[in-house]
Amino acid sequence: MRILIGVVLFFAQVSCAKDDAYLRDVEEYGNRPFEFKVPAYFPEPTVMPSNPLTEAGVALGRQLFYEPLLSGNKKVSCATCHHQDKAFADGLVLSNTGMSGKSLERHSPVLFNLAWTGNDSGFFWDGGAKNLESQVLAPLTHPDEMNIYFPEMVDRLAAIPEYVRLFERAFHEVPTYTGVAKAIAQFQRSIVSANSPYDRYRRGEDRTALGESALRGLALVRQKCGSCHAGELFTDNEFHNNGLDASFTNDAHEELYYGRFRITRNPADMGAFKTPSLRNVMVSAPYMHDGRLAEIGDVFNHYRYGVQAGATTDRRLYQPDGRIGIPISDEEVRDMMTFLHSLTDESFLHNASYSNPTNK
């Protein structure tokens, strides 16, 4: 495992009235880079020089991720829609657990290995946020999600001595909404899933971790799905129209079903959504940007029989003879599903470093 050490530079003035021991704690802990462990076979993660990972920043972000005070009614947190045991998805087709009780228009995505999402591809299903810091702000203010007014959120945090201390340790400042965004982004970047049976096989630690069926499934996934679910991350972090719909209309929901086109206004991006990782896919149902496919078998059936031929349907889904869909036999489906089970990372799903710190 490589350890990437972020370089942290603080330019802060601290009041002389503060206790010397506390100042030493702030300086030592707050400036200590977070040890980010990266498997040698993973690509290099994206660096965010303006918000490097520190132990204090990640710890604050973890606390805030589970903090319901960040919502208008003090009942909704980031974790309300992102459950660790579901790879930080929520198991719902479209969540209705936010402030308004209304169903959202898109399925809650998984949250892991986000440090490998480049700023050129962005976040959300359509890449509408360029980085995690800006991504954090959207659900905080959305009326159907957390619906918080930033000054009110900051006042709440500033009234709690522990949060004042945590912000001082992390950023040498009082609570701010930009500090909230930076801290939660740091925590999200620290979430890594890389210890599944496949990974133990890949690293040579356990050559029995994948049986014959899983090995056949691995080869088939690389062959039939690897053009989009690419590499060790099992995603290319790009956007594709995978043929869920043949056409798209303005449905008065902020063009959310336009996909990437909503952001780029490039006609070729109509109906294109971000490729999710296949890691932990067996615990993160339902599937697709709107959660329309309930089970993994439905996903296979879509690519075998259900792909819609539209103007922007990805050409990867067409066969050489012009027929649409990916030819996969029933036996191949069984082997591929066996392999997908081997991408479930139980240690990640139960890693105490990612869990609610108040539940200890």
Beta strands, then each sheet from edge to edge (+ up, - down):
strand 1: 2-5
strand 2: 35-38
strand 3: 239-240
strand 4: 273-274
sheet 1: 1+ 2-
sheet 2: 3+ 4-
end
